[in-house]
Amino acid sequence: MDVVAIGESMVALVNEPSGYIRHADGFKPFVAGAETNTLIGLSRLGHSTAWASALGKDELGEFILHKVRAERVDTTAVGMTDDRTGVFFKQISPDGSVDVTYYRENSAASRMTLDDIDMDAVNRAKVLYLTGITLSLSQQTKEMLFSVVRALDEEVKVVFDPNIRLKMWSESEARETILEFLPHVDYLIAGRQEIEILLGHQDSDRAMEKFRSLGCGSTIIKLGKSGALYDIAGERGRVDNPKQFDEIDPVGAGDAFAAGVVSGILEDTSPREMIRTACFLGGYITQFVGDYQGFPSRETIEAMLNANDDEKVKR
């Protein structure tokens, strides 16, 4: 495989119509998980991907498997257990803001240990993609991820997104755990608020120096609609977003951005081109409800990056 990712996916229930859940007429189910979002994006870009996780032996677990397999992500390493599959409710307000309520405690994925991970398969990958969500899921998954990166071959590049969810752990716990984890990371992708949680400030230059001193070879700092900064293998720069989009559902933007970074690593593209594509993907996917549904093909990316803004109709 080009990429292996380890992490939990859940069923997201989105109310219809949008607005307050209390006024909902119904809920539409979606598959949601940072790692699977990124893997699906990479699969649509033509990369071979595999997902390691655990799901419950229930209809929700089967729903997730069905959707992820349909995106050509290898699910051989997904175990089915007697524990339940995680669920969360996603409320999207008319102004685009999102509120999430999790029901994932004691889920099947939260009970994963190193024994559930095929390290031979992981060590045959080119990239291992991880997020801080798995570190925060439970003490078991935290210990599992530390064991995985300590047993990893040097040739496998670790790409890590802190993806800090303060509904899952405190700032102090996130800071302590992630800073301890960073020496095992080759590429760090973080937002400004995450940098402030980790380091107590949002000074990008200082942050890049600090992360490099901790052992991260490369750092990418997301700036939202303003683009991104990068320090990749010693080359520093800034990229503005090549396109601006009207947001419908912002959830999944960071995962799409990560897919652009990982794809660039696999294809050995220049840092600037890598980040330019990542910025485009992060914005583009926010036009669609669902975490990955709007992820474009490679042909769509190239066409839109090269098109004039007023070219809306294809004939």
C-alpha positions, 0 to 999 in steps of 0.5 A: 500500500501507498498509505496506511491509516489507523483510527476510528470511523463512526456514523454521523447523523445529520439533521434535516432540515438544517438548523437546530436538532430539536426541530429536525424531521429526520436524520441522514447517516454519513460515514465520518472519520478523519483517517478514512476521509483522508484515505478516501481522498487519496484513493480518488487521487489514484493511490492505494490505501488501507485502513486499520481499525475496529467496528462493532458487529452491528448494522452501523459497522456494516454501513461504514464498511460498505461505504469505505470499501466502495471507495477502494480503501482496503479494509482487510485490517478492520476487525469486527468485535462485540463492542458497539460502533461509535455514533455522533450527531452533527448539527449544521446551522444556517451560518455554516457553524457546526456543533458535534455531540459524540457517542463513542465511549467504549466503542470497538475502536477505542479498545484497539491494542497493538495486537490488533495491528499488523505491523508487517503490513504497516511497515510495507507502506510508504506513509503512515497517516495518524491523527491526535483523535486516536491518541485521545480516544482511550488510554488503550489507543494512546498506548497502541499508537506509541507502540506502533511508531516505536516499532515502525521502520525508518523508511515509512514516513509518519504524517500526523495531524493533531486534530485536537478535539477539546470535547475528547480531552483537555488542553493540558492532556492534549499538549503533554501527549502530542508533544511527547508524540512529535519526535516520531513524526516526519510531517506535522500538519497543524492549525493556528489554534492547535499551535497555540494549545501546544506551544502557548502562542501562534508565532509561526516561525517560532513554532516551526523552529520548536517542532524541528527541535523536537524531531519533526522534519517538516511542518505545515501550518494551515491558515484557513482561507488565507492559505498555509505556511510550510517548512518542508525539508528546510524549505520555507514558504507561504501559499495563498489559496488558489481558489475561494469557495462558499462553505456549506459544511466545513467538517472534513476540510482539514482531512482533505488538506492532509490528503493533498499533503500525503499525495504530494509526498508520494509523488515527490512534488515540490513543497509549493505545489504540494501545499497549493493542491492541499489548500485547494482540496481543503476549500473545495470539499467544504461545498458539500455536506458530508466529510468526504463526499465532494472529494474530487478526482485528479482530473477535476483538480487539474481542470479547476486549478487551471480554469478561469473563475467564470468558467462554470459551464462545461460544454 
